[in-house]
Amino acid sequence: MTQAELELVAREIRARGLHSSWDELLTFSKDAVGSLVDAYQALLRSTAKSNKVSSSDPDDLQKMVRDKLAKALTLLTSEARVAKWESEALTENNRHN
C-alpha cells in the first residue's frame, strides 16, 4: 500500500465520519476493528499452538487471517481496491518465488 493509497483511505474514513449517524459509525467501527481483532487473535492462538499444528492447519489459518484482514480493509476502502492490492501482493510474491 502506497502513501497515496493510505491518504485516500484516511480521506474516505473522514468523509464517512462526517456523513454517517452515530449508530452507523459505531457499527462501522465495531465491524472494522472486530475483523482486525479476530485476525490478531487467530495469529496469537496459532503462535501458542505452533508445535501442535498439523500440516493443513497453517494453510487454513492463513486463509482465515487473510479473509479477516480483507474484510476490515474492504470496510475501510472498497472491494475493488482490496482485490487490486491482493492481486499486486500475489504478483509480487510470485516474482520472489
Contacts in CASP RR format, 6 or more apart in sequence:
PFRMAT RR
TARGET T0000
AUTHOR 0000-0000-0000
METHOD contacts of the structure
MODEL  1
MTQAELELVAREIRARGLHSSWDELLTFSKDAVGSLVDAYQALLRSTAKS
NKVSSSDPDDLQKMVRDKLAKALTLLTSEARVAKWESEALTENNRHN
1 85 0 8 1.000
5 81 0 8 1.000
8 77 0 8 1.000
9 76 0 8 1.000
9 77 0 8 1.000
12 76 0 8 1.000
12 77 0 8 1.000
13 76 0 8 1.000
16 25 0 8 1.000
16 28 0 8 1.000
17 25 0 8 1.000
20 28 0 8 1.000
28 75 0 8 1.000
31 71 0 8 1.000
31 72 0 8 1.000
31 75 0 8 1.000
32 72 0 8 1.000
32 75 0 8 1.000
32 76 0 8 1.000
33 72 0 8 1.000
34 72 0 8 1.000
35 68 0 8 1.000
35 69 0 8 1.000
35 71 0 8 1.000
35 72 0 8 1.000
35 75 0 8 1.000
36 68 0 8 1.000
36 69 0 8 1.000
36 72 0 8 1.000
38 68 0 8 1.000
39 64 0 8 1.000
39 65 0 8 1.000
39 68 0 8 1.000
39 69 0 8 1.000
39 72 0 8 1.000
42 61 0 8 1.000
42 64 0 8 1.000
42 65 0 8 1.000
42 68 0 8 1.000
43 61 0 8 1.000
43 65 0 8 1.000
46 53 0 8 1.000
46 57 0 8 1.000
46 58 0 8 1.000
46 61 0 8 1.000
53 61 0 8 1.000
70 82 0 8 1.000
70 86 0 8 1.000
73 81 0 8 1.000
73 82 0 8 1.000
73 85 0 8 1.000
74 82 0 8 1.000
END
